[in-house]
Amino acid sequence: MQNKKIFQEAESEYDVNIIIGENGSGKSNYLNELANEFIKSGKKVIAIATSIHDKFDISSSKFNFFGGRQGRNMVEKLVKKSLHTRKLLDVDRIKHLVRALEYSGYEARIGIKVEGYSYENKNLIEHYANIPIEDKYQIINILENHGEDFGHVDLPHSGRLLNINLSALSTGIIQETTLSSILKHERILKKLKIISSISLYLEKNQHIVPLNNASSGELMIISTLVHISSSINVNSVIIIDEPENSLHPKWQKEYIDKILDLFYQYSPKIIIATHSPLVIPLSNQNPNLFRLSNYELEEISNDSSNNEELMSEVFGIITPENRYLSDLLVNLINDFDSDQKSYPIIIDMLNELKNKIYDMRQSRFINGVRRIIDDMHVSKVEKNG
């Protein structure tokens, strides 16, 4: 179940491939097979699935997965990870996080709250053997200089929110910041019961929002871009299953643009399975369109310039009050009148359109056009004797 074009290098600046298909057509299984094939060819694969019932089951160092089955808390883990790694890509990752927050309407700031600080246990870190000595000094320095900002186990308040300006971090060395140091050693601090938890907060319209309380759509945008940022290298393959889940239509239309905006310099191959025509870019990105049916993939042409046409030509659906349908029916009448299309062809096209209809108003509209065509056909027959 392969299509050579998906594996070929892009002929244009962008390598975007869209797979559509009804539920049960095998899209999720096909994406898993694709991921395996790319990994076997030496490619790094970054996979994202919004459903908790995804079919990705790959165990490989070249496979980096983020999905709904990991839960909402995984988003916070991804953001924390992007803030405490030590690689040269750190600054770029912070910049990507800033853009992801801005795309979702949040300020370029992260709030951090440390709770359950036990002053009595802080000295345990000196005797903990499994961390380098320089890290021990770093942790002790954090506790001595910032302990008063933390929520203590024996006090009623829950600690002060520390605000970190991410725009400022994106120009510096991240691992030297207080935030990075705290997050880097979070697991150890919790294990020794020096702290109980670390939570992240966002800011929107001067309101403070716990990261995990952001909307599903906001978390989807943030987690997608942060996950890609933490894993991508040149010529990576990005595979995404049904990104439209939880996304506002505006974000669906901008989804691929956002990914390309941040990661175009890596020349990724993007493969997306979707039910939404809004996800398909209508600009100059020239996506390759495929339909999966009965576990067979076929390429479909797409010269559409509007989403109503995409709904009809690509997804096989015509929506209520669809201008594209009106224009198409008028053109069919004109084509029959000018003998550009024969009567049987016009009738077949009308029947095909009716199969895409789920609105009675449109069905009556098509029936009216059918009567007009029939009358024109009778007149032509009579005229031609």
VENNOR-V808222 format. One record per helix or strand of 3 or more residues. SS is the DSSP state (H for helix, E for strand). FROM is the first residue (numbers start at 1). TO is the last residue. If there is no record, write none. Layout:
SS;FROM;TO  SS;FROM;TO
This chain:
H;4;7  E;15;20  H;27;40  E;45;49  E;63;67  H;68;70  H;73;84  H;90;103  E;109;115  H;119;127  H;133;149  E;162;165  H;166;169  H;174;176  H;178;184  H;186;191  E;197;204  E;207;210  H;211;213  H;216;231  E;237;241  H;249;266  E;269;273  H;277;279  E;288;293  E;296;300  H;307;313  H;323;337  H;343;355  H;360;383
